[in-house]
Amino acid sequence: MTARWRPGETAVLRFVRPDGSAGRHHPLRVLRDDGATVLGWQPAGTPIVDTRLAGGRRMRDVPLEQRFRLPRVSVVDQWRGTGTLRLVPGTAWSSVWWCFGEDGAFREWYVNLEVPAGRTARGPDRIDGVLDLVVDPDRTWRWKDEDEAEEAVRAGRLTPAWLDRLRAEGHRIIGLVEAGVFPFDGTWTDFRPDPAWPAPTLPPDLLAELGLGS
């Protein structure tokens, strides 16, 4: 039976690698879930599992040609900068994030290009496609991390066929942006989380599995 989450529950969005190993884990407060697409909220400050390079360095601390070749370790961190409302479809090669500032104002859409990888009992699984799109409130758009995506292919982190499919998905999304249709028609740009909602948390058993428990 397909996992499904009720409003108010926590679903953990997990980014896995092509070899099946786990990378980042982002807990979301579920607003709705139809068994295929989940809509969830992750406020700034939410505890997450992130990855670091050996010695604690971040990926952008090393030259581009090393970023996808050096070993990584899991660490507990927090989501910084903006609160994000995330629409994660089960089969699409992208998820759309509405980004909100500390004042609650809508800042931009962030389109995370991804390879869908099913669901577990905890949440949806995705493979990060590295390549992304950023869309401003006036629907001006731009590609992000094109150089990193190409390096990820050279390092074997992504396949050339995957990158082609991710680019095609990006062009599909650009068509929606330029047409001003959902999800780029203003829907949820006035979203405000219920102030009574507790921030989503990382399940203790997940932290134990990753060797990150107290």
MDTraj code that builds the backbone (N, CA, C; nanometers):
import mdtraj as md
import numpy as np

residues = "MET THR ALA ARG TRP ARG PRO GLY GLU THR ALA VAL LEU ARG PHE VAL ARG PRO ASP GLY SER ALA GLY ARG HIS HIS PRO LEU ARG VAL LEU ARG ASP ASP GLY ALA THR VAL LEU GLY TRP GLN PRO ALA GLY THR PRO ILE VAL ASP THR ARG LEU ALA GLY GLY ARG ARG MET ARG ASP VAL PRO LEU GLU GLN ARG PHE ARG LEU PRO ARG VAL SER VAL VAL ASP GLN TRP ARG GLY THR GLY THR LEU ARG LEU VAL PRO GLY THR ALA TRP SER SER VAL TRP TRP CYS PHE GLY GLU ASP GLY ALA PHE ARG GLU TRP TYR VAL ASN LEU GLU VAL PRO ALA GLY ARG THR ALA ARG GLY PRO ASP ARG ILE ASP GLY VAL LEU ASP LEU VAL VAL ASP PRO ASP ARG THR TRP ARG TRP LYS ASP GLU ASP GLU ALA GLU GLU ALA VAL ARG ALA GLY ARG LEU THR PRO ALA TRP LEU ASP ARG LEU ARG ALA GLU GLY HIS ARG ILE ILE GLY LEU VAL GLU ALA GLY VAL PHE PRO PHE ASP GLY THR TRP THR ASP PHE ARG PRO ASP PRO ALA TRP PRO ALA PRO THR LEU PRO PRO ASP LEU LEU ALA GLU LEU GLY LEU GLY SER".split()
xyz = np.array([
    [0.0853, -0.1196, 0.0000],
    [0.0000, 0.0000, 0.0000],
    [0.0889, 0.1247, 0.0000],
    [0.0534, 0.2235, -0.0833],
    [0.1332, 0.3452, -0.0929],
    [0.1213, 0.4273, 0.0348],
    [0.2358, 0.4724, 0.0855],
    [0.2354, 0.5574, 0.2049],
    [0.1605, 0.6870, 0.1762],
    [0.0908, 0.7348, 0.2784],
    [0.0129, 0.8571, 0.2632],
    [0.0103, 0.9285, 0.3972],
    [0.0128, 1.0635, 0.3942],
    [0.0214, 1.1399, 0.5181],
    [-0.0959, 1.2350, 0.5310],
    [-0.1461, 1.2466, 0.6531],
    [-0.2589, 1.3336, 0.6811],
    [-0.2087, 1.4753, 0.7102],
    [-0.2954, 1.5764, 0.6894],
    [-0.2562, 1.7137, 0.7231],
    [-0.2088, 1.7232, 0.8683],
    [-0.0977, 1.7917, 0.8857],
    [-0.0397, 1.8082, 1.0187],
    [0.0694, 1.7083, 1.0506],
    [0.0716, 1.5960, 0.9785],
    [0.1775, 1.4981, 1.0016],
    [0.3076, 1.5451, 0.9360],
    [0.4153, 1.4782, 0.9725],
    [0.5462, 1.5079, 0.9146],
    [0.5817, 1.4020, 0.8116],
    [0.6168, 1.4473, 0.6909],
    [0.6744, 1.3595, 0.5891],
    [0.8183, 1.4044, 0.5676],
    [0.9092, 1.3098, 0.5609],
    [1.0507, 1.3434, 0.5441],
    [1.0875, 1.3262, 0.3965],
    [1.1145, 1.4386, 0.3313],
    [1.1621, 1.4377, 0.1937],
    [1.3085, 1.3957, 0.1949],
    [1.3376, 1.2815, 0.1314],
    [1.4729, 1.2268, 0.1353],
    [1.5348, 1.2332, -0.0040],
    [1.6567, 1.2840, -0.0103],
    [1.7322, 1.2867, -0.1354],
    [1.8325, 1.1716, -0.1331],
    [1.8144, 1.0785, -0.2244],
    [1.9024, 0.9630, -0.2318],
    [1.9967, 0.9781, -0.3503],
    [2.1047, 0.9025, -0.3459],
    [2.2017, 0.9043, -0.4544],
    [2.1723, 0.7900, -0.5508],
    [2.2285, 0.7951, -0.6716],
    [2.2009, 0.6873, -0.7683],
    [2.2367, 0.5483, -0.7174],
    [2.3314, 0.5387, -0.6234],
    [2.3678, 0.4065, -0.5702],
    [2.2740, 0.3611, -0.4587],
    [2.1730, 0.4432, -0.4282],
    [2.0757, 0.4075, -0.3262],
    [2.1071, 0.4594, -0.1876],
    [2.2268, 0.5120, -0.1656],
    [2.2604, 0.5652, -0.0339],
    [2.1866, 0.6970, -0.0109],
    [2.1637, 0.7280, 0.1160],
    [2.0853, 0.8459, 0.1520],
    [2.1747, 0.9681, 0.1659],
    [2.1215, 1.0824, 0.1237],
    [2.1908, 1.2088, 0.1404],
    [2.1159, 1.2969, 0.2384],
    [2.0515, 1.4021, 0.1879],
    [1.9809, 1.4966, 0.2738],
    [1.8412, 1.4462, 0.3107],
    [1.7932, 1.4902, 0.4273],
    [1.6580, 1.4595, 0.4745],
    [1.5943, 1.5893, 0.5211],
    [1.4795, 1.6246, 0.4614],
    [1.4100, 1.7492, 0.4938],
    [1.2695, 1.7178, 0.5449],
    [1.2405, 1.7376, 0.6735],
    [1.1048, 1.7125, 0.7243],
    [1.0097, 1.8244, 0.6832],
    [0.8887, 1.7864, 0.6402],
    [0.7863, 1.8808, 0.5963],
    [0.6606, 1.8627, 0.6804],
    [0.5967, 1.9728, 0.7165],
    [0.4647, 1.9681, 0.7790],
    [0.3628, 1.9534, 0.6658],
    [0.2936, 1.8422, 0.6605],
    [0.2048, 1.8122, 0.5484],
    [0.0786, 1.8973, 0.5541],
    [0.0457, 1.9611, 0.4397],
    [-0.0806, 2.0324, 0.4253],
    [-0.1830, 1.9453, 0.3532],
    [-0.1356, 1.8725, 0.2521],
    [-0.2242, 1.7815, 0.1804],
    [-0.1408, 1.6742, 0.1113],
    [-0.2029, 1.5610, 0.0884],
    [-0.1363, 1.4502, 0.0195],
    [-0.2443, 1.3615, -0.0406],
    [-0.2374, 1.3400, -0.1718],
    [-0.3369, 1.2565, -0.2383],
    [-0.2847, 1.1174, -0.2707],
    [-0.1706, 1.0833, -0.2129],
    [-0.1110, 0.9541, -0.2414],
    [-0.0100, 0.9587, -0.3537],
    [-0.0075, 1.0685, -0.4289],
    [0.0895, 1.0852, -0.5376],
    [0.1702, 1.2139, -0.5186],
    [0.0992, 1.3232, -0.4914],
    [0.1627, 1.4539, -0.4747],
    [0.1427, 1.5024, -0.3325],
    [0.2516, 1.5446, -0.2707],
    [0.2433, 1.5961, -0.1337],
    [0.2790, 1.7444, -0.1348],
    [0.2041, 1.8212, -0.0560],
    [0.2304, 1.9628, -0.0351],
    [0.2679, 1.9794, 0.1107],
    [0.3868, 2.0353, 0.1355],
    [0.4337, 2.0461, 0.2723],
    [0.5088, 2.1747, 0.2982],
    [0.5164, 2.2119, 0.4254],
    [0.5782, 2.3370, 0.4688],
    [0.7025, 2.3069, 0.5499],
    [0.8118, 2.3779, 0.5155],
    [0.9358, 2.3681, 0.5925],
    [0.9809, 2.5090, 0.6293],
    [0.9582, 2.5503, 0.7537],
    [0.9991, 2.6851, 0.7926],
    [1.1493, 2.6964, 0.8114],
    [1.1985, 2.8190, 0.8047],
    [1.3393, 2.8430, 0.8363],
    [1.3653, 2.7959, 0.9792],
    [1.4802, 2.7356, 1.0010],
    [1.5162, 2.6840, 1.1319],
    [1.4797, 2.5395, 1.1542],
    [1.4084, 2.4781, 1.0575],
    [1.3724, 2.3369, 1.0699],
    [1.4987, 2.2511, 1.0758],
    [1.5077, 2.1568, 1.1705],
    [1.6238, 2.0671, 1.1718],
    [1.6209, 1.9754, 1.0501],
    [1.7350, 1.9595, 0.9855],
    [1.7477, 1.8737, 0.8679],
    [1.8728, 1.7874, 0.8829],
    [1.8802, 1.6834, 0.8028],
    [2.0057, 1.6115, 0.7852],
    [2.0660, 1.6604, 0.6551],
    [2.1847, 1.7133, 0.6628],
    [2.2568, 1.7629, 0.5464],
    [2.3808, 1.6762, 0.5269],
    [2.4573, 1.7049, 0.4236],
    [2.5831, 1.6342, 0.4026],
    [2.6974, 1.7341, 0.3950],
    [2.8116, 1.6897, 0.4391],
    [2.9337, 1.7703, 0.4322],
    [3.0449, 1.6839, 0.3733],
    [3.1445, 1.7506, 0.3189],
    [3.2653, 1.6808, 0.2762],
    [3.3474, 1.6457, 0.3993],
    [3.4415, 1.5554, 0.3805],
    [3.5284, 1.5158, 0.4908],
    [3.5916, 1.6400, 0.5537],
    [3.5942, 1.6425, 0.6867],
    [3.6493, 1.7568, 0.7568],
    [3.5477, 1.8666, 0.7816],
    [3.4226, 1.8451, 0.7390],
    [3.3177, 1.9424, 0.7654],
    [3.3006, 2.0501, 0.6604],
    [3.3778, 2.0413, 0.5523],
    [3.3651, 2.1446, 0.4487],
    [3.2354, 2.1278, 0.3707],
    [3.1809, 2.2394, 0.3248],
    [3.0662, 2.2359, 0.2355],
    [3.1128, 2.2133, 0.0923],
    [3.0208, 2.1666, 0.0091],
    [3.0580, 2.1317, -0.1277],
    [3.1184, 2.2506, -0.2020],
    [3.0643, 2.3687, -0.1794],
    [3.1137, 2.4859, -0.2524],
    [3.2469, 2.5381, -0.1976],
    [3.2997, 2.4723, -0.0928],
    [3.4302, 2.5117, -0.0404],
    [3.5460, 2.4527, -0.1206],
    [3.5166, 2.3631, -0.2143],
    [3.6229, 2.2988, -0.2916],
    [3.6016, 2.3278, -0.4402],
    [3.7064, 2.3111, -0.5227],
    [3.6918, 2.3366, -0.6654],
    [3.5832, 2.2501, -0.7288],
    [3.5235, 2.3006, -0.8350],
    [3.4118, 2.2341, -0.9005],
    [3.4434, 2.0899, -0.9367],
    [3.5624, 2.0642, -0.9877],
    [3.5947, 1.9297, -1.0346],
    [3.6073, 1.8277, -0.9212],
    [3.6088, 1.8742, -0.7954],
    [3.6171, 1.7823, -0.6816],
    [3.4833, 1.7584, -0.6126],
    [3.3841, 1.8399, -0.6417],
    [3.2631, 1.8437, -0.5596],
    [3.1846, 1.7138, -0.5581],
    [3.1879, 1.6392, -0.6665],
    [3.1097, 1.5159, -0.6728],
    [3.1968, 1.3913, -0.6643],
    [3.3219, 1.4121, -0.6251],
    [3.4156, 1.2991, -0.6175],
    [3.4638, 1.2699, -0.4760],
    [3.4518, 1.3668, -0.3871],
    [3.5002, 1.3489, -0.2506],
    [3.3927, 1.2838, -0.1645],
    [3.4321, 1.2007, -0.0677],
    [3.3329, 1.1362, 0.0198],
    [3.2614, 1.2388, 0.1074],
    [3.1375, 1.2043, 0.1429],
    [3.0560, 1.2928, 0.2258],
    [3.0089, 1.2200, 0.3510],
    [2.9763, 1.2999, 0.4501],
    [2.9218, 1.2451, 0.5743],
    [2.7925, 1.3187, 0.6062],
    [2.7030, 1.2514, 0.6804],
    [2.5771, 1.3124, 0.7212],
    [2.5951, 1.3916, 0.8498],
    [2.5292, 1.5081, 0.8562],
    [2.5346, 1.5927, 0.9754],
    [2.3954, 1.6500, 1.0007],
    [2.3648, 1.6765, 1.1262],
    [2.2411, 1.7466, 1.1601],
    [2.2662, 1.8965, 1.1480],
    [2.1769, 1.9663, 1.0784],
    [2.1893, 2.1102, 1.0580],
    [2.0490, 2.1691, 1.0669],
    [2.0316, 2.2891, 1.0178],
    [1.8987, 2.3482, 1.0120],
    [1.8790, 2.4166, 0.8777],
    [1.7519, 2.4255, 0.8360],
    [1.7184, 2.4924, 0.7105],
    [1.7286, 2.6424, 0.7310],
    [1.8043, 2.7085, 0.6460],
    [1.8342, 2.8498, 0.6650],
    [1.7719, 2.9361, 0.5553],
    [1.7554, 3.0633, 0.5864],
    [1.7174, 3.1616, 0.4849],
    [1.5680, 3.1825, 0.4731],
    [1.5005, 3.0942, 0.4018],
    [1.3596, 3.1146, 0.3732],
    [1.2766, 2.9946, 0.4170],
    [1.1514, 3.0215, 0.4531],
    [1.0564, 2.9138, 0.4669],
    [1.0118, 2.8703, 0.3284],
    [0.9881, 2.7417, 0.3099],
    [0.9503, 2.6930, 0.1775],
    [0.8255, 2.6061, 0.1843],
    [0.7320, 2.6388, 0.0968],
    [0.6153, 2.5553, 0.0731],
    [0.6477, 2.4708, -0.0489],
    [0.6425, 2.3380, -0.0350],
    [0.6940, 2.2512, -0.1410],
    [0.5846, 2.1613, -0.1973],
    [0.5761, 2.1615, -0.3291],
    [0.4853, 2.0738, -0.4015],
    [0.5701, 1.9660, -0.4673],
    [0.5555, 1.8429, -0.4185],
    [0.6416, 1.7326, -0.4629],
    [0.5547, 1.6274, -0.5319],
    [0.5487, 1.6291, -0.6663],
    [0.4698, 1.5293, -0.7386],
    [0.5421, 1.3947, -0.7411],
    [0.4629, 1.2884, -0.7447],
    [0.5230, 1.1559, -0.7370],
    [0.6039, 1.1165, -0.8586],
    [0.5626, 1.1614, -0.9791],
    [0.6287, 1.1143, -1.1010],
    [0.6968, 1.2242, -1.1804],
    [0.6700, 1.3517, -1.1507],
    [0.7343, 1.4607, -1.2254],
    [0.8824, 1.4702, -1.1897],
    [0.9613, 1.5199, -1.2839],
    [1.1051, 1.5330, -1.2623],
    [1.1407, 1.6704, -1.2052],
    [1.0534, 1.7222, -1.1239],
    [1.0791, 1.8499, -1.0565],
    [0.9848, 1.8625, -0.9389],
    [1.0241, 1.9440, -0.8428],
    [0.9322, 1.9910, -0.7396],
    [0.9408, 2.1428, -0.7390],
    [0.8322, 2.2066, -0.6990],
    [0.8257, 2.3529, -0.6989],
    [0.8177, 2.4003, -0.5549],
    [0.9051, 2.4947, -0.5220],
    [0.9116, 2.5486, -0.3868],
    [0.8733, 2.6964, -0.3909],
    [0.7782, 2.7360, -0.3066],
    [0.7463, 2.8763, -0.2851],
    [0.8326, 2.9231, -0.1693],
    [0.9137, 3.0255, -0.1891],
    [1.0087, 3.0709, -0.0873],
    [0.9591, 3.2018, -0.0246],
    [0.9587, 3.2057, 0.1088],
    [0.9074, 3.3206, 0.1830],
    [1.0153, 3.3733, 0.2773],
    [1.0252, 3.5062, 0.2875],
    [1.1231, 3.5686, 0.3746],
    [1.0793, 3.5673, 0.5199],
    [1.1644, 3.6210, 0.6057],
    [1.1348, 3.6251, 0.7489],
    [1.0089, 3.7056, 0.7787],
    [0.9783, 3.8043, 0.6928],
    [0.8588, 3.8857, 0.7114],
    [0.7337, 3.8182, 0.6581],
    [0.7493, 3.6972, 0.6034],
    [0.6362, 3.6245, 0.5489],
    [0.6048, 3.6551, 0.4048],
    [0.6743, 3.7516, 0.3446],
    [0.6466, 3.7890, 0.2061],
    [0.7043, 3.6868, 0.1086],
    [0.6307, 3.6633, 0.0021],
    [0.6764, 3.5719, -0.1017],
    [0.7972, 3.6317, -0.1738],
    [0.9017, 3.5507, -0.1916],
    [1.0243, 3.5978, -0.2555],
    [1.0422, 3.5464, -0.3973],
    [1.0216, 3.4150, -0.4158],
    [1.0482, 3.3556, -0.5470],
    [1.0002, 3.2120, -0.5468],
    [0.9898, 3.1566, -0.6683],
    [0.9730, 3.0122, -0.6840],
    [1.1103, 2.9509, -0.7109],
    [1.1357, 2.8389, -0.6494],
    [1.2580, 2.7637, -0.6765],
    [1.2142, 2.6282, -0.7308],
    [1.2580, 2.5976, -0.8504],
    [1.2211, 2.4715, -0.9139],
    [1.3395, 2.3767, -0.9019],
    [1.3247, 2.2780, -0.8141],
    [1.4301, 2.1803, -0.7916],
    [1.4094, 2.0662, -0.8912],
    [1.4998, 2.0545, -0.9872],
    [1.4895, 1.9479, -1.0865],
    [1.5419, 1.8190, -1.0243],
    [1.4623, 1.7127, -1.0343],
    [1.4873, 1.5903, -0.9576],
    [1.4449, 1.4676, -1.0370],
    [1.5012, 1.3558, -0.9994],
    [1.4580, 1.2263, -1.0514],
    [1.3658, 1.1639, -0.9471],
    [1.2393, 1.1350, -0.9799],
    [1.1502, 1.0725, -0.8813],
    [1.1973, 0.9319, -0.8471],
    [1.1864, 0.8954, -0.7189],
    [1.2366, 0.7650, -0.6733],
    [1.1397, 0.6965, -0.5780],
    [1.0085, 0.7277, -0.5887],
    [0.9090, 0.6583, -0.5099],
    [0.8876, 0.7170, -0.3718],
    [0.8223, 0.6369, -0.2852],
    [0.7916, 0.6764, -0.1485],
    [0.8323, 0.5661, -0.0524],
    [0.8661, 0.6066, 0.0682],
    [0.8849, 0.5117, 0.1775],
    [0.7796, 0.5426, 0.2830],
    [0.7839, 0.4715, 0.3938],
    [0.6901, 0.4982, 0.5022],
    [0.7118, 0.6356, 0.5640],
    [0.8306, 0.6942, 0.5439],
    [0.8606, 0.8245, 0.6035],
    [0.8279, 0.9415, 0.5111],
    [0.8418, 0.9212, 0.3799],
    [0.8206, 1.0333, 0.2905],
    [0.8656, 1.0036, 0.1499],
    [0.8551, 1.1039, 0.0600],
    [0.8964, 1.0849, -0.0792],
    [1.0478, 1.0798, -0.0931],
    [1.0929, 0.9986, -0.1874],
    [1.2344, 0.9899, -0.2210],
    [1.2586, 1.0567, -0.3566],
    [1.3678, 1.1323, -0.3651],
    [1.4052, 1.1994, -0.4901],
    [1.5561, 1.1900, -0.5067],
    [1.6022, 1.1961, -0.6293],
    [1.7450, 1.2115, -0.6592],
    [1.7633, 1.3540, -0.7087],
    [1.8453, 1.4312, -0.6395],
    [1.8657, 1.5717, -0.6759],
    [1.9328, 1.5797, -0.8122],
    [1.8704, 1.6532, -0.9040],
    [1.9252, 1.6657, -1.0389],
    [2.0297, 1.7740, -1.0541],
    [2.0659, 1.8432, -0.9450],
    [2.1702, 1.9467, -0.9412],
    [2.1262, 2.0731, -1.0174],
    [2.0810, 2.0571, -1.1409],
    [2.0338, 2.1694, -1.2218],
    [1.9001, 2.2193, -1.1669],
    [1.8823, 2.3513, -1.1609],
    [1.7596, 2.4094, -1.1057],
    [1.7165, 2.5310, -1.1867],
    [1.5968, 2.5795, -1.1546],
    [1.5452, 2.7048, -1.2089],
    [1.5037, 2.7949, -1.0937],
    [1.5273, 2.9252, -1.1081],
    [1.4800, 3.0248, -1.0129],
    [1.3853, 3.1175, -1.0884],
    [1.2676, 3.1403, -1.0299],
    [1.1652, 3.2221, -1.0957],
    [1.1250, 3.3359, -1.0015],
    [1.1452, 3.4593, -1.0461],
    [1.1102, 3.5756, -0.9657],
    [0.9596, 3.5988, -0.9664],
    [0.9088, 3.6803, -0.8723],
    [0.7641, 3.7055, -0.8681],
    [0.7065, 3.7592, -0.9980],
    [0.7864, 3.8301, -1.0773],
    [0.7375, 3.8791, -1.2067],
    [0.7529, 3.7747, -1.3170],
    [0.7890, 3.6528, -1.2779],
    [0.8062, 3.5364, -1.3654],
    [0.9274, 3.5488, -1.4590],
    [1.0219, 3.6343, -1.4215],
    [1.1531, 3.6282, -1.4858],
    [1.2227, 3.5023, -1.4350],
    [1.2792, 3.4238, -1.5249],
    [1.3384, 3.2972, -1.4831],
    [1.4850, 3.2897, -1.5242],
    [1.5582, 3.2010, -1.4560],
    [1.6989, 3.1776, -1.4904],
    [1.7379, 3.0373, -1.4458],
    [1.8264, 2.9764, -1.5218],
    [1.8830, 2.8468, -1.4838],
    [1.9812, 2.8678, -1.3695],
    [1.9995, 2.7655, -1.2901],
    [2.0951, 2.7712, -1.1790],
    [2.1778, 2.6419, -1.1788],
    [2.3080, 2.6560, -1.1548],
    [2.4006, 2.5438, -1.1354],
    [2.4189, 2.4575, -1.2607],
    [2.4181, 2.5210, -1.3778],
    [2.4415, 2.4454, -1.5011],
    [2.5808, 2.3824, -1.5023],
    [2.6810, 2.4570, -1.4525],
    [2.8171, 2.4030, -1.4519],
    [2.8277, 2.2834, -1.3577],
    [2.7602, 2.2904, -1.2424],
    [2.7639, 2.1790, -1.1479],
    [2.6965, 2.0544, -1.2060],
    [2.5867, 2.0739, -1.2785],
    [2.5167, 1.9598, -1.3378],
    [2.6057, 1.8887, -1.4395],
    [2.6763, 1.9641, -1.5195],
    [2.7653, 1.9029, -1.6181],
    [2.8806, 1.8303, -1.5491],
    [2.9312, 1.8869, -1.4412],
    [3.0376, 1.8207, -1.3660],
    [2.9855, 1.6947, -1.2985],
    [2.8601, 1.6976, -1.2521],
    [2.8012, 1.5788, -1.1905],
    [2.7943, 1.4635, -1.2902],
    [2.7700, 1.4941, -1.4170],
    [2.7706, 1.3893, -1.5210],
    [2.9117, 1.3354, -1.5397],
    [3.0090, 1.4236, -1.5469],
    [3.1479, 1.3783, -1.5659],
    [3.1947, 1.2921, -1.4493],
    [3.1432, 1.3209, -1.3302],
    [3.1835, 1.2446, -1.2119],
    [3.1013, 1.1174, -1.1934],
    [3.0006, 1.0953, -1.2786],
    [2.9171, 0.9767, -1.2651],
    [2.8047, 0.9917, -1.1650],
    [2.7835, 1.1129, -1.1150],
    [2.6753, 1.1387, -1.0179],
    [2.5384, 1.1405, -1.0874],
    [2.5352, 1.1864, -1.2114],
    [2.4175, 1.1828, -1.2973],
    [2.4562, 1.1184, -1.4297],
    [2.3600, 1.0581, -1.4971],
    [2.3866, 1.0048, -1.6305],
    [2.3562, 1.1115, -1.7347],
    [2.4189, 1.1047, -1.8529],
    [2.3844, 1.2004, -1.9584],
    [2.2361, 1.1972, -1.9939],
    [2.1760, 1.0778, -1.9928],
    [2.0328, 1.0675, -2.0241],
    [1.9488, 1.1379, -1.9177],
    [1.9878, 1.1236, -1.7921],
    [1.9153, 1.1935, -1.6855],
    [1.9243, 1.3438, -1.7040],
    [2.0433, 1.3949, -1.7343],
    [2.0579, 1.5390, -1.7500],
    [1.9742, 1.5884, -1.8679],
    [1.9694, 1.5118, -1.9751],
    [1.8828, 1.5496, -2.0881],
    [1.7370, 1.5572, -2.0437],
    [1.6940, 1.4589, -1.9658],
    [1.5555, 1.4554, -1.9191],
    [1.5286, 1.5715, -1.8226],
    [1.6254, 1.6031, -1.7376],
    [1.6103, 1.7146, -1.6444],
    [1.6020, 1.8476, -1.7185],
    [1.6832, 1.8636, -1.8215],
    [1.6754, 1.9865, -1.9022],
    [1.5399, 1.9972, -1.9711],
    [1.4919, 1.8854, -2.0232],
    [1.3609, 1.8854, -2.0880],
    [1.2512, 1.9243, -1.9885],
    [1.2630, 1.8730, -1.8657],
    [1.1670, 1.9102, -1.7614],
    [1.1767, 2.0592, -1.7318],
    [1.2990, 2.1117, -1.7293],
    [1.3160, 2.2550, -1.7089],
    [1.2470, 2.3366, -1.8171],
    [1.2591, 2.2935, -1.9414],
    [1.1928, 2.3657, -2.0509],
    [1.0407, 2.3537, -2.0402],
    [0.9920, 2.2394, -1.9931],
    [0.8472, 2.2258, -1.9707],
    [0.8008, 2.3253, -1.8654],
    [0.8780, 2.3360, -1.7581],
    [0.8436, 2.4300, -1.6518],
    [0.8489, 2.5737, -1.7031],
    [0.9495, 2.6068, -1.7828],
    [0.9601, 2.7422, -1.8381],
    [0.8346, 2.7772, -1.9186],
    [0.7816, 2.6792, -1.9904],
    [0.6583, 2.7023, -2.0639],
    [0.5433, 2.7406, -1.9717],
    [0.5339, 2.6754, -1.8551],
    [0.4298, 2.7084, -1.7578],
    [0.4526, 2.8479, -1.7001],
    [0.5800, 2.8795, -1.6730],
    [0.6139, 3.0116, -1.6194],
    [0.5703, 3.1203, -1.7168],
    [0.6093, 3.1058, -1.8419],
    [0.5823, 3.2106, -1.9407],
    [0.4340, 3.2219, -1.9719],
    [0.3599, 3.1132, -1.9547],
    [0.2154, 3.1178, -1.9751],
    [0.1417, 3.1711, -1.8528],
    [0.2109, 3.1780, -1.7392],
    [0.1495, 3.2266, -1.6168],
    [0.0411, 3.1356, -1.5629],
    [0.0606, 3.0046, -1.5813],
    [-0.0377, 2.9086, -1.5333],
    [0.0183, 2.8355, -1.4109],
    [-0.0706, 2.7619, -1.3417],
    [-0.0295, 2.6909, -1.2210],
    [0.0935, 2.6042, -1.2483],
    [0.1900, 2.6080, -1.1585],
    [0.1887, 2.6705, -1.0252],
    [0.2439, 2.8121, -1.0199],
    [0.2482, 2.8795, -1.1361],
    [0.3076, 3.0132, -1.1435],
    [0.2032, 3.1201, -1.1722],
    [0.0807, 3.0963, -1.1240],
    [-0.0295, 3.1892, -1.1470],
    [-0.0658, 3.2695, -1.0233],
    [0.0190, 3.2659, -0.9217],
    [-0.0086, 3.3376, -0.7974],
    [-0.0660, 3.2505, -0.6885],
    [-0.1022, 3.1271, -0.7214],
    [-0.1530, 3.0345, -0.6197],
    [-0.0498, 3.0195, -0.5077],
    [-0.0959, 3.0336, -0.3843],
    [-0.0171, 3.0143, -0.2622],
    [0.0927, 3.1184, -0.2416],
    [0.1009, 3.2226, -0.3237],
    [0.2013, 3.3256, -0.2964],
    [0.1637, 3.4076, -0.1732],
    [0.0363, 3.3985, -0.1311],
    [-0.0073, 3.4666, -0.0087],
    [-0.0172, 3.3690, 0.1084],
    [0.0464, 3.2539, 0.0949],
    [0.0414, 3.1519, 0.2003],
    [0.0988, 3.2051, 0.3310],
    [0.0300, 3.1738, 0.4385],
    [0.0805, 3.2035, 0.5722],
    [0.0600, 3.0796, 0.6580],
    [0.1628, 3.0255, 0.7177],
    [0.1454, 2.9070, 0.8028],
    [0.0686, 2.9413, 0.9290],
    [-0.0026, 2.8456, 0.9800],
    [-0.0715, 2.8623, 1.1076],
    [0.0342, 2.8826, 1.2161],
    [0.0287, 2.9943, 1.2894],
    [0.1322, 3.0184, 1.3926],
    [0.1321, 2.9139, 1.5032],
    [0.0239, 2.8359, 1.5142],
    [0.0183, 2.7320, 1.6177],
    [0.0892, 2.6044, 1.5754],
    [0.1258, 2.5948, 1.4464],
    [0.1933, 2.4728, 1.4010],
    [0.3311, 2.4600, 1.4649],
    [0.3644, 2.3469, 1.5198],
    [0.5036, 2.3243, 1.5618],
    [0.5897, 2.3004, 1.4385],
    [0.7163, 2.3351, 1.4487],
    [0.8077, 2.3084, 1.3372],
    [0.8203, 2.1573, 1.3188],
    [0.8288, 2.1101, 1.1946],
    [0.8514, 1.9665, 1.1742],
    [0.9868, 1.9259, 1.2303],
    [0.9965, 1.8020, 1.2739],
    [1.1198, 1.7530, 1.3346],
    [1.1661, 1.6253, 1.2656],
    [1.2893, 1.5902, 1.2889],
    [1.3457, 1.4668, 1.2365],
    [1.3103, 1.3509, 1.3284],
    [1.2576, 1.2412, 1.2759],
    [1.2226, 1.1273, 1.3615],
    [1.3452, 1.0723, 1.4335],
    [1.3345, 1.0462, 1.5627],
    [1.4493, 0.9929, 1.6374],
    [1.5033, 0.8622, 1.5796],
    [1.4133, 0.7754, 1.5280],
    [1.4628, 0.6494, 1.4733],
    [1.5431, 0.6711, 1.3459],
    [1.5096, 0.7766, 1.2692],
    [1.5899, 0.8096, 1.1509],
    [1.7302, 0.8534, 1.1928],
    [1.7376, 0.9394, 1.2933],
    [1.8696, 0.9856, 1.3408],
    [1.9516, 0.8682, 1.3927],
    [1.8857, 0.7748, 1.4602],
    [1.9570, 0.6576, 1.5102],
    [2.0097, 0.5743, 1.3953],
    [1.9284, 0.5557, 1.2918],
    [1.9726, 0.4777, 1.1749],
    [2.0958, 0.5398, 1.1096],
    [2.1010, 0.6726, 1.1091],
    [2.2119, 0.7429, 1.0458],
    [2.3308, 0.7618, 1.1387],
    [2.3178, 0.7119, 1.2623],
    [2.4261, 0.7296, 1.3601],
    [2.4389, 0.8703, 1.4099],
    [2.3257, 0.9447, 1.4101],
    [2.3273, 1.0837, 1.4506],
    [2.2465, 1.1073, 1.5769],
    [2.2006, 1.0006, 1.6391],
    [2.1219, 1.0142, 1.7623],
    [2.2071, 1.0598, 1.8774],
    [2.1405, 1.1110, 1.9806],
    [2.2153, 1.1598, 2.0979],
    [2.2648, 1.0425, 2.1813],
])
top = md.Topology()
chain = top.add_chain()
for i, resn in enumerate(residues, 1):
    res = top.add_residue(resn, chain, resSeq=i)
    for name in ("N", "CA", "C"):
        top.add_atom(name, md.element.get_by_symbol(name[0]), res)
traj = md.Trajectory(xyz[None], top)
